[in-house]
């Protein structure tokens, strides 16, 4: 088979950049494809060539097989890598690529189809001697779910038959909730995978999610690359992954890896794939599914084995034999990966959107960043909100966890709400460090959803913002630049600045002295401080944000800080992480009257279901509207009992965060 020369990447963001790196290392030219919101994304500019797909949503672009194949032909590509997500596990797309005369970088279409049908996959695995859990398909309409569940015990898990990644998945604890869960899972599965089929299986609690990386070539060889543990999840989506698993004994490790190899041989597997299992407290494991693609968490396997899994995929696709025998693959140290998402853990991990005002990866800590963004990137509501994967490889698990936490704290990331602080809380949690990482970790241990700075750190941040603001104003002045900002002929009066940090109001007062230092008062303390601006990289090009590195000395103690001001928002970053402040204006703008009983959109999205009509009575927690954002469904629920007075939206409508959706009158108002 001739060597591959020109690769089209049918994906976006960080995985597209990751594939570009390995392809270039093998001498392949790379072609990216992009949706309109991604026109200026890093993966587009890094590829040798990029082709616009024309469209905004996933359905119009990365899920449109005809557009992707046409782009490959137009670019003169001879092979297609699907990455993960989108059409990576779509057998029809793989077959269409091959029929178009292109090489598919992945397993055979029939393998994808067989494993894409999760129920058929379970049957095949059982025949191969791999332990499995019972499962049953749910036929249309959704009401058929009750009959399908008759032989199963609650709680149940509704799962998409054609995809993973936490999408199209619902936990059902009561029979009366089953139909609604099936309908919601079907909508989400259709939107994410173009296939609404779902099935039911027992939902096991307090378990671990352990998966085994396999490689197979076209010459009948199948090997494993050891396991990963991915138990810490939110919304059934992995957020912390590690290799090897801290829970496996050598005997169980051998058994589970051999089961994965048996699964691969039963499929005649070619390319990189992952066999997923659940592991209970007694060391028993059960087959979950096969991901016939590269996994998001593949870097931890690369770290402990030294393999380049994308390179292996490309080698296998051009007909080469596996480069390593099983006995040549070993484990060195421990690797942990976290998924950095634009989302708000304090509000049930709702996706966030906006513009990244700053993105600087810390150097010198030995971390690997697989990122899809840079400073200035727009985080869109149309796609998955993952910004980056951050990976640390160390000699021990504890060292890897603590160093990764430090890397996250030192990552400069401003402008969009993220789960960074939550991830740091997980990595530093005693239970995590002890290896107590079951799938209910978040519910049992409740790591902090956001970092709360202590009073001393808050004082430093407010003082840095106050003194930084006067330095900014002085630097931006067109005349009298040497005159101190806020100068007045009454030298006894101190300047004031007020900030909000969450619900906390912070007042900082300061006065410039003759030697250039400042007398200050803040949160019940006072003293002398001096701020020296070292550099202002963000101010030279007229950017709306003021970006500076500054040395702040307070009563003889000096810290180097990074300051970013954008509008009335300040971000102050030191060694322990960032503190975000919002300046309180001296003359507040008038506040418009709030609509009583208003239920608003928590984020931008598309309305996929309106569950009530004017005049309906509702109870607390009842779903009013369902939004789809970043390929996930989010329910807007009633906060109190009452009667629906207004419905302001309809199915298919696009809404912005804060838009009014439903007005519910209270019981008293409704009469």
C-alpha positions as CSV (number, residue, x, y, z in Angstrom):
1,X,0.0,0.0,0.0
2,X,1.4,3.4,-0.9
3,X,2.4,5.8,1.9
4,X,0.0,8.4,3.0
5,X,0.9,12.0,2.0
6,X,-2.0,14.4,2.6
7,X,-4.4,14.1,5.5
8,X,-7.8,15.8,6.0
9,X,-8.8,16.2,9.6
10,X,-12.6,15.9,9.9
11,X,-12.7,17.6,13.3
12,X,-11.8,20.8,15.2
13,X,-10.1,22.4,18.2
14,X,-7.5,20.6,20.3
15,X,-7.8,17.2,18.7
16,X,-7.2,18.7,15.2
17,X,-4.1,20.4,16.5
18,X,-3.0,17.1,18.1
19,X,-3.4,15.2,14.9
20,X,-1.5,17.9,12.9
21,X,1.5,17.5,15.2
22,X,1.9,13.7,14.6
23,X,1.0,14.0,10.9
24,X,3.7,16.6,10.4
25,X,6.2,14.4,12.3
26,X,5.6,11.7,9.7
27,X,5.9,14.1,6.8
28,X,2.2,14.4,5.9
29,X,0.6,17.6,4.7
30,X,-2.5,18.5,6.7
31,X,-5.9,20.0,5.7
32,X,-8.3,21.4,8.2
33,X,-12.0,22.0,7.7
34,X,-13.9,24.6,9.7
35,X,-17.3,26.0,10.6
36,X,-17.9,29.8,10.5
37,X,-17.3,30.3,14.2
38,X,-14.0,28.5,13.9
39,X,-12.6,30.6,11.1
40,X,-9.8,32.1,13.2
41,X,-9.2,29.2,15.5
42,X,-5.6,28.0,16.1
43,X,-6.2,24.6,14.3
44,X,-7.3,26.5,11.2
45,X,-4.1,28.5,11.0
46,X,-1.8,25.7,12.0
47,X,-2.9,23.3,9.2
48,X,-1.1,23.6,5.8
49,X,-4.5,24.3,4.2
50,X,-8.0,25.0,5.6
51,X,-11.4,24.7,3.8
52,X,-14.5,26.4,4.9
53,X,-17.5,24.1,5.3
54,X,-20.0,26.9,5.4
55,X,-22.4,26.9,8.3
56,X,-22.6,27.6,12.0
57,X,-23.8,24.5,13.8
58,X,-22.3,21.0,14.0
59,X,-25.1,19.6,11.9
60,X,-24.2,22.1,9.1
61,X,-20.5,21.4,9.2
62,X,-18.6,18.7,11.1
63,X,-21.6,16.2,11.0
64,X,-22.2,16.8,7.2
65,X,-20.4,13.8,5.6
66,X,-20.9,15.0,2.1
67,X,-19.2,18.3,2.8
68,X,-16.3,16.6,4.5
69,X,-15.7,14.2,1.6
70,X,-16.0,17.0,-0.9
71,X,-13.5,19.0,1.0
72,X,-11.0,16.1,1.1
73,X,-11.4,15.6,-2.7
74,X,-11.0,19.4,-3.3
75,X,-7.9,19.5,-1.3
76,X,-6.3,16.5,-3.0
77,X,-6.2,14.6,0.3
78,X,-5.6,10.8,0.2
79,X,-6.7,10.0,3.8
80,X,-9.2,11.2,6.5
81,X,-8.7,11.2,10.2
82,X,-12.0,11.7,12.1
83,X,-10.6,12.6,15.6
84,X,-13.2,11.9,18.2
85,X,-16.8,12.9,18.5
86,X,-18.8,14.1,15.5
87,X,-18.6,11.3,12.8
88,X,-15.7,9.4,14.3
89,X,-17.9,6.4,15.2
90,X,-20.2,6.6,12.2
91,X,-19.8,3.5,10.0
92,X,-21.6,5.0,7.1
93,X,-19.2,7.9,7.0
94,X,-16.2,5.6,7.2
95,X,-17.6,3.6,4.3
96,X,-18.3,6.7,2.3
97,X,-14.7,7.9,2.8
98,X,-13.4,4.5,1.5
99,X,-15.8,4.5,-1.5
100,X,-14.5,8.0,-2.4
101,X,-11.1,6.4,-2.9
102,X,-9.7,7.8,0.4
103,X,-8.0,6.0,3.3
104,X,-9.9,5.9,6.5
105,X,-7.7,6.4,9.6
106,X,-9.6,4.1,11.9
107,X,-11.1,0.6,12.2
108,X,-13.1,-1.0,9.4
109,X,-16.7,0.4,8.8
110,X,-18.2,-3.0,9.8
111,X,-16.4,-2.9,13.1
112,X,-17.6,0.6,13.8
113,X,-21.2,-0.4,13.0
114,X,-21.0,-3.5,15.2
115,X,-19.6,-1.6,18.2
116,X,-21.8,1.4,17.5
117,X,-24.8,-0.8,18.2
118,X,-24.1,-1.0,22.0
119,X,-26.5,-3.9,22.4
120,X,-25.0,-6.0,19.6
121,X,-21.6,-5.2,21.0
122,X,-22.6,-6.7,24.4
123,X,-23.7,-9.9,22.6
124,X,-20.5,-10.2,20.8
125,X,-18.4,-9.6,23.9
126,X,-20.4,-12.2,25.9
127,X,-19.6,-14.7,23.1
128,X,-15.9,-13.8,23.4
129,X,-16.0,-14.6,27.2
130,X,-15.9,-10.9,28.3
131,X,-18.1,-10.3,31.4
132,X,-21.2,-8.1,30.5
133,X,-24.2,-6.4,32.2
134,X,-27.8,-7.0,31.0
135,X,-29.3,-4.4,28.6
136,X,-32.5,-3.9,26.7
137,X,-33.4,-1.8,23.7
138,X,-36.1,0.9,23.9
139,X,-38.3,0.9,20.8
140,X,-40.4,3.9,19.7
141,X,-42.5,5.5,21.1
142,X,-40.9,6.4,24.4
143,X,-43.9,4.9,26.2
144,X,-42.4,1.5,25.2
145,X,-39.7,2.1,27.8
146,X,-41.9,1.0,30.7
147,X,-42.4,-2.4,29.1
148,X,-38.7,-2.7,28.2
149,X,-37.7,-1.9,31.9
150,X,-40.0,-4.6,33.3
151,X,-37.2,-7.1,33.8
152,X,-34.7,-4.6,35.3
153,X,-34.3,-3.1,38.7
154,X,-34.0,0.6,39.4
155,X,-31.9,2.8,39.2
156,X,-31.5,2.5,35.4
157,X,-29.3,4.1,32.9
158,X,-30.7,5.4,29.6
159,X,-27.8,5.3,27.1
160,X,-27.4,6.4,23.5
161,X,-26.9,3.3,21.3
162,X,-24.7,5.2,18.8
163,X,-22.4,7.3,20.9
164,X,-20.8,8.2,24.2
165,X,-19.1,11.1,26.0
166,X,-22.0,11.5,28.4
167,X,-24.4,12.6,25.7
168,X,-27.8,10.9,25.4
169,X,-27.4,9.5,28.9
170,X,-29.8,9.8,31.8
171,X,-30.0,8.2,35.3
172,X,-33.6,7.1,36.2
173,X,-34.4,6.3,39.8
174,X,-38.2,6.1,39.6
175,X,-40.4,4.5,37.0
176,X,-42.5,7.6,36.6
177,X,-39.4,9.5,35.4
178,X,-38.5,7.0,32.7
179,X,-40.5,8.2,29.7
180,X,-39.3,11.8,30.1
181,X,-35.7,10.6,30.5
182,X,-35.9,8.5,27.3
183,X,-37.4,11.4,25.3
184,X,-34.7,13.8,26.5
185,X,-31.9,11.3,25.9
186,X,-33.2,10.6,22.4
187,X,-33.2,14.3,21.5
188,X,-29.7,14.7,22.8
189,X,-28.4,11.6,21.0
190,X,-30.0,12.7,17.7
191,X,-28.3,16.1,18.0
192,X,-24.9,14.7,18.9
193,X,-24.7,11.6,16.8
194,X,-27.5,11.8,14.3
195,X,-29.1,8.6,15.8
196,X,-31.8,8.7,18.4
197,X,-31.7,5.0,19.5
198,X,-31.3,4.4,23.2
199,X,-31.3,1.4,25.5
200,X,-31.5,0.6,29.2
201,X,-29.1,-1.1,31.6
202,X,-28.6,-1.3,35.4
203,X,-27.0,1.8,36.8
204,X,-24.2,0.8,39.2
205,X,-23.2,3.2,41.9
206,X,-19.9,3.6,43.7
207,X,-18.0,1.9,40.9
208,X,-14.9,2.8,38.9
209,X,-14.6,3.4,35.2
210,X,-11.6,1.6,33.9
211,X,-10.7,1.3,30.2
212,X,-8.0,-0.4,28.3
213,X,-6.2,1.0,25.2
214,X,-5.8,-1.5,22.4
215,X,-4.0,-1.4,19.1
216,X,-4.7,-3.7,16.2
217,X,-3.1,-3.9,12.7
218,X,-4.2,-5.4,9.4
219,X,-2.1,-8.5,9.9
220,X,-4.1,-9.9,12.8
221,X,-2.0,-8.5,15.7
222,X,-3.8,-7.0,18.7
223,X,-2.0,-5.7,21.8
224,X,-3.0,-3.6,24.9
225,X,-1.3,-0.5,26.2
226,X,-2.5,-0.9,29.7
227,X,-5.4,0.8,31.4
228,X,-6.7,4.2,32.3
229,X,-9.1,5.2,35.1
230,X,-11.7,7.8,34.3
231,X,-14.0,7.6,37.3
232,X,-14.3,11.2,38.2
233,X,-17.2,12.5,36.1
234,X,-19.8,15.2,36.0
235,X,-23.0,14.7,33.9
236,X,-21.5,11.3,33.0
237,X,-18.6,13.0,31.3
238,X,-15.1,12.4,32.3
239,X,-13.1,15.3,33.7
240,X,-10.1,13.7,35.4
241,X,-8.3,10.7,33.8
242,X,-5.2,8.9,34.9
243,X,-3.0,6.0,34.0
244,X,-2.4,3.5,35.5
245,X,-5.5,2.9,37.7
246,X,-4.7,3.2,41.4
247,X,-7.3,0.5,42.1
248,X,-6.0,-2.5,40.2
249,X,-4.0,-5.3,41.7
250,X,-1.5,-6.9,39.4
251,X,-3.8,-9.9,39.0
252,X,-6.9,-7.8,38.1
253,X,-4.8,-5.7,35.7
254,X,-3.7,-8.8,33.9
255,X,-7.3,-10.1,33.7
256,X,-8.8,-6.8,32.4
257,X,-6.1,-6.2,29.9
258,X,-6.4,-9.7,28.5
259,X,-10.2,-9.3,28.3
260,X,-9.6,-6.2,26.2
261,X,-7.3,-8.1,23.9
262,X,-9.9,-10.9,23.6
263,X,-12.5,-8.2,22.7
264,X,-10.2,-6.8,20.0
265,X,-9.5,-10.2,18.5
266,X,-13.2,-11.0,18.5
267,X,-13.8,-7.8,16.4
268,X,-10.7,-8.3,14.2
269,X,-9.8,-4.8,15.4
270,X,-7.6,-2.5,13.4
271,X,-6.3,0.9,14.6
272,X,-6.5,2.4,18.1
273,X,-9.5,1.6,20.2
274,X,-10.6,1.5,23.8
275,X,-12.5,-1.2,25.6
276,X,-14.4,0.3,28.5
277,X,-15.3,-1.6,31.7
278,X,-16.9,-0.8,35.1
279,X,-15.1,-2.1,38.1
280,X,-16.8,-2.8,41.5
281,X,-15.3,-2.8,45.0
282,X,-14.7,-6.5,44.9
283,X,-12.5,-6.3,41.8
284,X,-15.1,-7.6,39.4
285,X,-15.3,-5.9,36.0
286,X,-18.0,-5.8,33.4
287,X,-17.9,-4.8,29.7
288,X,-19.3,-1.3,29.1
289,X,-18.6,-0.5,25.4
290,X,-15.9,-0.2,22.8
291,X,-14.9,3.3,21.5
292,X,-13.8,2.7,17.9
293,X,-11.7,5.8,17.8
294,X,-9.0,7.7,19.6
295,X,-10.1,8.7,23.1
296,X,-10.0,12.3,24.6
297,X,-7.8,10.9,27.4
298,X,-5.2,9.1,25.1
299,X,-2.3,11.4,26.3
300,X,-2.1,9.7,29.7
301,X,-1.4,6.4,27.9
302,X,1.2,8.1,25.7
303,X,2.9,9.5,28.8
304,X,3.3,6.2,30.7
305,X,4.2,4.1,27.6
306,X,6.1,6.5,25.4
307,X,3.9,5.7,22.4
308,X,2.4,8.2,20.0
309,X,-1.1,6.8,19.4
310,X,-1.9,9.1,16.5
311,X,1.3,8.0,14.8
312,X,0.3,4.4,15.4
313,X,-3.1,5.1,13.8
314,X,-1.5,6.5,10.7
315,X,1.0,3.7,10.4
316,X,-1.7,1.1,10.7
317,X,-3.9,2.9,8.1
318,X,-1.1,2.7,5.5
319,X,-0.8,-1.1,6.1
320,X,2.2,-1.3,8.4
321,X,2.6,-3.9,11.2
322,X,2.4,-2.9,14.8
323,X,5.8,-1.4,15.8
324,X,5.9,-3.1,19.2
325,X,5.3,-6.5,20.6
326,X,3.2,-6.8,23.8
327,X,6.2,-7.6,26.0
328,X,8.0,-4.4,24.8
329,X,5.3,-2.1,26.2
330,X,5.7,-1.2,29.9
331,X,4.5,1.4,32.3
332,X,6.7,4.3,33.5
333,X,5.5,6.5,36.4
334,X,2.0,8.0,36.6
335,X,0.1,10.4,34.4
336,X,-3.0,12.5,35.2
337,X,-5.1,14.6,32.7
338,X,-7.8,17.1,33.5
339,X,-10.3,18.5,31.0
340,X,-10.5,22.3,31.3
341,X,-14.0,23.4,30.4
342,X,-15.7,26.7,29.9
343,X,-18.5,26.0,32.4
344,X,-19.6,27.2,35.8
345,X,-19.3,24.5,38.5
346,X,-21.1,26.7,41.0
347,X,-24.2,26.6,38.8
348,X,-24.5,22.9,38.1
349,X,-21.6,23.0,35.5
350,X,-23.6,25.1,33.0
351,X,-21.6,25.8,29.9
352,X,-20.1,29.2,29.5
353,X,-19.3,31.2,26.4
354,X,-17.4,34.4,25.6
355,X,-14.0,35.7,24.6
356,X,-10.7,34.6,26.2
357,X,-9.0,37.8,27.2
358,X,-5.8,36.0,28.3
359,X,-4.4,32.5,27.8
360,X,-0.8,31.8,28.8
361,X,0.4,28.3,29.6
362,X,3.0,28.2,32.5
363,X,6.5,27.1,31.5
364,X,9.0,25.1,33.4
365,X,6.6,22.7,35.2
366,X,6.7,19.8,32.7
367,X,3.0,20.0,31.7
368,X,1.6,19.0,28.4
369,X,-1.2,21.3,27.1
370,X,-3.5,19.9,24.3
371,X,-5.4,23.1,23.8
372,X,-7.8,24.4,21.2
373,X,-7.7,28.1,22.1
374,X,-5.4,31.1,22.5
375,X,-5.8,34.6,23.8
376,X,-8.6,36.2,21.8
377,X,-10.4,33.0,21.0
378,X,-14.2,33.0,21.1
379,X,-15.8,30.2,23.0
380,X,-19.0,29.4,21.0
381,X,-22.3,27.9,22.2
382,X,-22.4,25.7,19.1
383,X,-19.7,23.2,20.1
384,X,-18.3,21.3,23.1
385,X,-17.0,23.8,25.7
386,X,-13.6,22.0,26.3
387,X,-10.8,24.5,26.1
388,X,-7.9,22.2,26.7
389,X,-6.6,19.0,28.3
390,X,-3.7,19.5,30.7
391,X,-1.5,16.5,31.4
392,X,1.3,15.9,33.9
393,X,3.6,12.8,34.0
394,X,5.6,12.2,37.2
395,X,7.3,9.4,39.1
396,X,4.4,9.0,41.5
397,X,0.7,9.6,41.5
398,X,0.8,12.1,44.3
399,X,3.6,14.1,42.6
400,X,1.6,14.1,39.4
401,X,-1.6,15.3,41.1
402,X,0.0,18.1,43.1
403,X,2.1,19.4,40.2
404,X,-0.9,19.4,37.9
405,X,-2.8,21.4,40.5
406,X,0.1,23.9,40.6
407,X,0.1,24.1,36.7
408,X,-3.6,24.9,36.7
409,X,-3.2,27.6,39.4
410,X,-0.4,29.2,37.3
411,X,-2.3,29.0,34.0
412,X,-3.3,32.5,33.0
413,X,-6.8,32.2,31.9
414,X,-9.2,35.2,32.0
415,X,-12.5,36.2,30.4
416,X,-14.5,33.0,30.5
417,X,-15.8,31.1,33.5
418,X,-14.1,27.7,33.8
419,X,-13.9,24.7,36.0
420,X,-10.2,25.4,36.8
421,X,-10.7,26.0,40.5
422,X,-12.9,22.9,40.8
423,X,-10.3,20.7,39.2
424,X,-7.6,22.1,41.6
425,X,-9.9,21.2,44.5
426,X,-10.3,17.7,43.2
427,X,-6.6,17.2,42.7
428,X,-5.7,18.5,46.2
429,X,-8.5,16.6,47.9
430,X,-7.4,14.0,50.5
431,X,-9.7,11.4,49.1
432,X,-8.3,11.8,45.6
433,X,-4.8,11.6,46.8
434,X,-5.7,8.4,48.6
435,X,-7.0,6.9,45.4
436,X,-10.7,6.9,46.5
437,X,-11.9,7.7,43.0
438,X,-15.3,6.1,42.4
439,X,-17.8,7.5,39.9
440,X,-19.7,9.2,42.8
441,X,-16.6,11.0,43.9
442,X,-18.1,14.5,43.4
443,X,-21.4,13.7,45.2
444,X,-19.6,11.9,48.1
445,X,-16.7,14.3,48.7
446,X,-18.2,17.6,47.4
447,X,-14.9,19.3,46.4
448,X,-15.4,23.1,46.4
449,X,-17.0,24.4,43.2
450,X,-15.0,27.6,43.3
451,X,-11.9,28.8,45.2
452,X,-12.6,31.3,47.9
453,X,-9.5,33.4,48.6
454,X,-8.7,34.2,52.2
455,X,-8.9,37.7,53.6
456,X,-5.2,38.4,53.2
457,X,-5.2,37.3,49.5
458,X,-8.4,39.4,48.9
459,X,-6.7,42.4,50.4
460,X,-3.6,41.9,48.2
461,X,-5.9,41.6,45.1
462,X,-7.9,44.7,45.9
463,X,-4.8,46.7,46.6
464,X,-3.3,45.5,43.3
465,X,-6.4,46.5,41.4
466,X,-6.7,49.9,43.1
467,X,-3.0,50.8,42.6
468,X,-3.0,49.2,39.1
469,X,-5.9,51.3,38.1
470,X,-4.2,54.5,39.0
471,X,-1.0,53.3,37.1
472,X,-3.2,52.5,34.1
473,X,-4.8,55.9,34.1
474,X,-1.5,57.6,34.5
475,X,0.0,55.6,31.6
476,X,-3.0,56.4,29.4
477,X,-3.1,60.1,30.1
478,X,-2.3,62.3,27.1
479,X,-1.2,65.2,29.3
480,X,0.3,65.5,32.7
481,X,1.4,61.9,32.6
482,X,3.7,62.4,35.5
483,X,0.9,63.7,37.7
484,X,-0.4,61.0,40.0
485,X,-3.8,59.7,39.1
486,X,-6.5,61.2,41.3
487,X,-4.2,64.0,42.4
488,X,-6.0,66.6,44.4
489,X,-4.9,69.7,46.3
490,X,-6.2,68.3,49.5
491,X,-3.4,65.9,50.4
492,X,-5.1,64.5,53.5
493,X,-7.9,62.9,51.5
494,X,-7.4,59.2,50.4
495,X,-8.7,57.8,47.1
496,X,-11.2,55.0,47.3
497,X,-12.1,52.1,45.1
498,X,-14.8,49.5,45.8
499,X,-15.0,46.0,44.4
500,X,-17.2,43.0,44.5
501,X,-15.7,39.5,44.9
502,X,-18.8,37.4,44.6
503,X,-21.1,38.7,47.3
504,X,-18.3,40.3,49.3
505,X,-17.7,44.0,49.0
506,X,-14.1,45.2,49.4
507,X,-13.2,48.9,50.0
508,X,-9.6,49.9,49.4
509,X,-8.3,53.4,50.3
510,X,-4.9,54.7,49.3
511,X,-2.9,57.9,49.2
512,X,0.3,58.5,47.3
513,X,3.2,59.7,49.4
514,X,6.2,61.8,48.4
515,X,8.5,58.8,47.8
516,X,6.1,57.2,45.4
517,X,4.8,54.6,47.9
518,X,1.2,54.5,49.0
519,X,-0.4,54.6,52.4
520,X,-3.4,52.1,52.3
521,X,-6.3,50.8,54.3
522,X,-8.3,47.7,53.4
523,X,-10.4,45.1,55.3
524,X,-9.5,46.5,58.7
525,X,-5.7,46.8,58.1
526,X,-3.4,49.4,56.8
527,X,0.2,50.1,55.9
528,X,2.5,51.1,53.1
529,X,2.6,49.6,49.6
530,X,4.5,50.2,46.4
531,X,3.4,49.0,42.9
532,X,5.9,48.9,40.0
533,X,4.5,48.0,36.6
534,X,7.1,45.8,34.9
535,X,5.5,45.4,31.5
536,X,2.2,46.1,29.7
537,X,2.1,43.7,26.7
538,X,-1.6,44.2,26.2
539,X,-1.7,48.0,26.0
540,X,0.6,48.7,23.0
541,X,-1.8,47.6,20.3
542,X,-4.8,49.5,21.6
543,X,-6.6,46.4,22.9
544,X,-9.6,47.1,25.1
545,X,-8.1,45.1,27.9
546,X,-5.2,46.5,30.1
547,X,-2.7,43.7,30.7
548,X,0.3,44.2,32.9
549,X,2.9,42.4,35.0
550,X,3.5,44.3,38.3
551,X,5.5,43.9,41.4
552,X,3.4,44.7,44.5
553,X,5.3,45.3,47.8
554,X,3.2,45.5,50.9
555,X,5.0,46.3,54.2
556,X,8.3,44.8,53.0
557,X,6.8,41.7,51.3
558,X,6.9,41.6,47.5
559,X,4.9,39.5,45.0
560,X,4.9,39.5,41.3
561,X,1.3,39.6,39.9
562,X,-0.4,39.6,36.6
563,X,-3.2,42.2,36.2
564,X,-5.9,42.3,33.6
565,X,-8.6,45.0,33.4
566,X,-11.5,44.8,31.0
567,X,-14.4,47.2,31.5
568,X,-15.2,47.0,35.2
569,X,-13.7,43.5,35.7
570,X,-10.3,42.9,37.2
571,X,-8.3,39.7,37.3
572,X,-5.4,39.5,39.7
573,X,-3.2,36.4,39.4
574,X,-0.5,35.2,41.8
575,X,1.0,31.9,42.7
576,X,-2.2,30.6,44.4
577,X,-4.5,31.3,41.4
578,X,-6.6,34.2,40.3
579,X,-8.9,36.6,42.2
580,X,-11.7,38.2,40.1
581,X,-13.0,41.5,41.2
582,X,-15.8,43.7,39.7
583,X,-15.4,47.4,40.3
584,X,-18.4,49.1,41.9
585,X,-19.1,52.4,40.0
586,X,-19.3,55.5,42.1
587,X,-22.5,56.5,40.5
588,X,-24.5,53.3,39.8
589,X,-26.7,53.1,36.8
590,X,-30.4,52.9,37.5
591,X,-31.7,49.3,37.8
592,X,-34.7,48.4,35.7
593,X,-37.6,46.7,37.5
594,X,-37.4,42.9,37.4
595,X,-40.2,40.9,36.0
596,X,-41.8,39.0,38.9
597,X,-41.8,35.2,38.3
598,X,-39.3,35.5,35.5
599,X,-37.5,32.3,34.4
600,X,-34.5,33.2,32.2
601,X,-32.0,31.4,30.0
602,X,-29.0,30.4,32.1
603,X,-26.8,30.5,28.9
604,X,-27.1,31.0,25.2
605,X,-28.8,28.1,23.4
606,X,-31.6,26.7,21.2
607,X,-35.0,25.9,22.6
608,X,-35.7,22.2,21.9
609,X,-38.8,21.8,24.1
610,X,-41.4,23.9,25.8
611,X,-43.2,21.8,28.4
612,X,-45.9,24.2,29.6
613,X,-48.5,26.5,28.2
614,X,-50.2,29.7,29.6
615,X,-52.6,28.8,32.3
616,X,-50.8,25.6,33.4
617,X,-50.2,25.0,37.1
618,X,-46.6,24.1,37.9
619,X,-44.8,22.8,41.0
620,X,-41.2,23.6,42.2
621,X,-38.6,21.7,40.1
622,X,-41.0,21.1,37.2
623,X,-39.3,21.4,33.8
624,X,-40.6,24.5,31.9
625,X,-38.2,24.8,28.9
626,X,-35.4,22.6,27.6
627,X,-32.4,24.3,26.0
628,X,-29.6,22.7,23.9
629,X,-26.2,24.3,24.2
630,X,-22.8,22.8,23.4
631,X,-24.4,19.5,22.4
632,X,-26.0,19.0,25.9
633,X,-29.6,19.6,27.1
634,X,-30.3,21.9,30.0
635,X,-33.6,22.1,31.8
636,X,-35.1,25.4,33.1
637,X,-37.3,24.5,36.0
638,X,-39.9,26.3,38.1
639,X,-38.5,27.8,41.3
640,X,-41.9,27.9,43.0
641,X,-45.5,26.7,42.6
642,X,-47.8,28.9,40.5
643,X,-49.5,29.4,37.2
644,X,-47.8,30.0,33.9
645,X,-48.7,33.6,32.9
646,X,-46.5,34.0,29.8
647,X,-44.5,31.8,27.4
648,X,-42.0,34.0,25.5
649,X,-40.3,31.3,23.4
650,X,-41.0,28.5,21.0
651,X,-39.2,25.4,19.9
652,X,-36.3,26.1,17.5
653,X,-35.8,29.6,18.8
654,X,-32.2,30.8,19.6
655,X,-31.9,32.6,22.9
656,X,-29.1,34.5,24.7
657,X,-28.1,34.1,28.3
658,X,-30.5,36.1,30.5
659,X,-33.4,36.1,27.9
660,X,-36.9,35.8,29.4
661,X,-38.4,32.4,28.7
662,X,-41.4,31.9,31.0
663,X,-43.3,34.0,33.6
664,X,-44.9,32.1,36.4
665,X,-47.3,33.9,38.7
666,X,-47.2,32.9,42.4
667,X,-50.1,31.0,43.9
668,X,-51.4,34.2,45.6
669,X,-51.2,36.2,42.3
670,X,-52.8,33.3,40.3
671,X,-55.7,33.1,42.8
